[in-house]
Amino acid sequence: MRKRASRSNEYEAECIPGLEAIAMDELNSYDAHSLETLRPGFLRFRFAGDSRLLLTLRSTIAVYSVYRFEVPRPKALLGHQHLTRLIGILRAAMRDWAMKNPRLGIGAAGANSQVITRLKEELARLLDVKLAEGNKGELYLRLVRPIDRSAWEVLVRLGPRPLSKRDWRVINMPGALNATVAYAMTRIRSQDAQNRVLNLCCGSGTILVEHALNSPAGQLLAVDNSAKMLSAAKRNLCASDTNHRVILLNADAGHTPLPSRAIDRIYADLPFGGHVGSHADNLRLYPALLREAYRVSKPDAVLILLTHEINLLRNCIAQSNWRTILETKITLSGLHPRLFVLKGKSTRIYK
């Protein structure tokens, strides 16, 4: 494994577009410096510590080491001097991250062009590795042009997989929430360590696992109307060693057995009507969930929601006893859902 560096090295963090501020906060807590946003979803920083620490980041999809090559175009990387250097970098990555028989992938503009195809094949031959299907393997690099466009950069991913793939996720259900988004939901508003937390429509437990890992105290409750989902949640909670803190309830998110005014913080990854549910179902679910969330919440509680049914949720909020204090657009797997943070209005509507 790579030893602690004596000087700072340059890295790039890939995060969820729209959630850069949360990623920057976490990087700051790691003593990263020279932080800057290059473009939506990509942050540059310098870090002088052990690069293995960066694999514990939870707000980023992946982290890359940055290497600058003084070449006018990617074809020049096939030249002996640059190719020799690149092979050395990739061999060091394979050694540092204990990769055995990794598959090689390259991300670049024109990834299927003749030049990039030739570069992939030459690298695979010299490293004695196979090429990855879909162009993303355990040994993964990106070719990018820096802002000054005076050279090319090779970005080599730390570790054999994206950081968004958590070790605790032993059951990956269709439509399961991206873990980095779930982590962001737990960080989007400050919280008291003793909060009583409720996750409506909990699915396979992603939000509560991330919350439990982030906040070691407080009582956690999970509600879902699917026994299959609750079983998946239980297995993921057990894998994360947080199952002892969570009570799982098989109930409708619009009609829970919980007492009124008992909850400090509520999460829900609302069905989009894609992998889970339908628009017709959501017409009933969304207003019912808002009513129930308000009933069980304390007066100063916060409700944090994620949905792609943006207009429906906005209309339901307007007719509820909640008010929006934050709405954030994010980009996730080609979709553009929104994160909503709600607080209760001063006058109660629902009894």
N, C-alpha and C positions, 0 to 999 in steps of 0.2 A: 504494500500500500504506500501511497505517496506520503512522505514525511512533511512535517510542518515547514512551510516556506519561510525563508529568511526575509523575503521582500514580498510586496503585494503583487499579485497576478491579476490579469484582466479576465473577467467572466461576463457571460450574458445569461440573464434569466428570462425564460419564456413563461409568461403568465396569462391568465384569462383577460382579454381586452375588456376594459371597464373596471378591473379590480387591481390596477397597477398600484394604487395608493396603499392597499393592504399588503401587497408584496414588498413595497418599499419599506413599510413599517417593520416587517419581519426581518428584512435584510439589515436594516439599521440596528436591530437588536442583536445581530450577529457581528456587529462592528464592521460591516461593509462600508466602503467610502467611495467618493466620486460617483455617487449614484446619479444616473440620468436616464430619461425615457427616450429611446431612439425612435420608436414608432409604437402604435398601439400594440400592447402585448409583449413588448421586448424592452428589458432594462439592462443597461451596462453598469458594471461596478468593479471595484478593485477590492481584493480580499487577501490579507496576509496570513491567514490561519490555515489549518489543515483542510484541504479540499474535501475530505470525507465529511466534515461538518455540514457542508452545503447539501449533502444528500438527506439531511434531516429537515430541510425546509418543507413547509406544508402549504405555502401559498403559491408555489410555482409549479408549472408543469414539468419543466426540465431546466437544468443549468449546464452551460457549455463553457469550456476553456476556449479562449480566443487566441488565434495565431495569425499574425499578419505575414502575407507573402507579397513581396514587391514584384508583382507580375501584372501585365496589362490586361490579360484575359485568362480564363481557366485553362485553356490549352497549354499555356506555359508551365502549368504544374506537372506536365508529363516530361518536362526536361529533367535531366539527370540530377542536378543539384537540388531542385525543389522537390522532385519525387522522392529522393533519398531522405530529405528532411521530413516530408509528410509521412513516409513509412515509419520513421523513427518515432514520430508523435503517436501514430496509431498503435505501434507495438507497445509503447509505454502505457497507453490507455488500456490495452488488453491485459497488461501485467498488473497495473494499478487496481483494476476492477475485477481481477481474477476471472477473466472471460475465457471459457473453454469452448472451442468450436463456435465462435460467434458468427452471426450473419452480418454482412456489411450493407449499410444503406447510406445514400447520399441525398440530401435535400438541397435543391438549387433551382433557380429559374432555368427553364429548359432542361429539366432533369432527365428527359428522354432524348435529348439531343445527341448527335454523334460524338461530340467531344466528351460530354459527361458520361455517356455509356462506355466510351473507351477508357476514361479515367477509372470508373468503377471496376471494369474488368481487369485493368492493370493492377490496381490496388488489391483486388481479391486474389489475383495470381501471386503477387509478391508476398502477401500476408498468409497465403494458403488458407483462405476462408471462402465461404459461399456467399453469394449475393442474396439479399433478403427479398422475398416477395413483397410487393407493395412499397418497396424502397425504404422500409424502416426496420432495421435489425438491432441486435444488441450493441453492435459497434456502429454508431450513427454519427455522421458529421453533416454540417451544412456549409455551403459556399455562399458568401454574401459580399456585396460591394460596400465598402465603408462610405460614409457621407461625403468625404472628400474625393471619392472615386479615383484615387491615385494608385490603388492596389487592390488586392482581393484578400479576404479573410477566410480562414478555415476554422469553423467552430466545432469542437469535438465534445459530444455529450458526456457528462460525468455519469458513470454507472451504466448498467446494461439495460435499463428500462426507464420510462418516464417516472418522475416523482409522484405523479397523480395516481399511479397504480400502487395502492397501499398493500402492505403485507397482510393486514387484518382482513382484507376483503376476500374471504374464501368462497362466498356466494355472490355472484355478479348477476343480478336480475336484469331483464330488459327494461330500459328506461331508468336504471339506477343513476342517481345524481353523481356527477363528477366530484371527487373528494376534495379537490382544491376549491371548488365553489362552496361546498359544505363548510370547509374551514373558514372561508371568507364570511359566510353567514354568521359564524360564531364570533367573528372579530369586528363585525360591521358596527356594533354599538357596544359601549362598555357595559360590564355586568358585575354584579355582586357575587362573590364566591359562594354565598349561601343561597343563591336563587333557586327557586323551584321551577323547573324547566319542563315544558311539554312540547312534544313533537307530534303534530297531527299529520295524518297520511304519511306515517314514518317509513313505509316501504321496507327496504332491506337494512335500514338503520344507519345510513351514512352520516346524517347530520348529528345524531346523538353520539356516535362513536367519536366524531371530530370534536364535538362539544366536551365529551367526557375526558378526552385526552388533553384538551386545552384548559379545562377547569376541573381540578381534582375534588372539589367539594360541591354540595348541593344535591337535591333529589331530582331524578330524571324519570319522566314518564313518556311512554310511546304508545300511540294509538293508531291502529289500522284495522280495516274491516276484512282483511284477507289473512286467513290463518297461514297460508303459504308465505306471504310476505313477512309475517311475524316470526315464522320459523327461520327464514333467511336472516332476519335481523338478529335473532338470538345467536345464530352461529357466528355472525360477524362480530357481535358484541363479545362473545366468548373468545374469539381469536384475538381481540384487542385487549382482553382482560379487563373489560369494563362492565360485563354483564351483571355483576353483583350490585351495581349502582342503578340499574334501570328496571323499572316495572313495565312490562308489556301488557297492553290491554286490547282485546279484540272487540272493537266497537266502531260505530259510525262516527266520523269526524264531526258530524253535525249534531250528534246526540251522545255525549260521553257520560259515564257514570261519575264524573268528578264533581266535587262540591263547587259552589260559586265562590268567586273572588279568592282563589287559592294559588294562582300561578303568576310568577314574575316575568317569565319570558316564554314566548311561543314561537315555534318554527313550523313551516309547512312548505314542502316542495310540491306545489299543486300540479295535478295531472294536466298535461298540455292537450290531451286528446289524440296523442300520437301513439307511443308504445302503451300508454296506460290511459284508460277512460275514453271519453268522447265529448264533443262539444255539448251534446244534449245532456250528458251526465253533469257536465260542469255548470250548466245553467241552474241546476238544483244544488250542486255541491258548494259552489263558491259563496252564495249568500248564507247558506246554512252553516258553513264553517266559520264565517265572520261572526254570525250571531253567537255560536257556541264558544268561540274563542273569547268574545267579549264577556260572556256570562262567567266563564271560569277565571278570567284575568283579574288581577288586582288593579286598583285605580291607576297606578303608575307603570303598569306592565307594557312591554314592547312586543309587537307581533311582526315577525320577519318572514316574508313570503317570496317564493320564486315562481314565476309563471311565464308562459308564452302567450297566454290568452289575456293580453294586456288590456284591451278595451273592455272586455268582460269584467275583469277585476276592478278597473277604474270605476265602472258604472256601479258595481256592487259596493265598493267603498263609499261612493257618493251617497248611497242610500242606507249606509250603516252608521254605527256609532263610533267608527274609526276615522282617523285623519292621517293622510300621508305626510310623513316628515322627511322621507328620502325615497327617491326613485332612481335606480341605477341601471342603465342599459349595459348588458354584457354580450359577448360573442362566444357561443358555445356550440361546437360541432356544426357550424354553418347556420345555426339559428341565432336569434337575437332576443332572448328572454330578458325580463326585467326583475331586479330585486327591489322589493318594496319594504320599507320599514314604516310601521304604523304605530300610532299612540291613540289611546282612547280620547274621545271628545269629553268635555267637561260635564255635559248633560247626558244622562243615560237614556237610551231608547229601549233596549232589550231588557226584559225582566228576567 
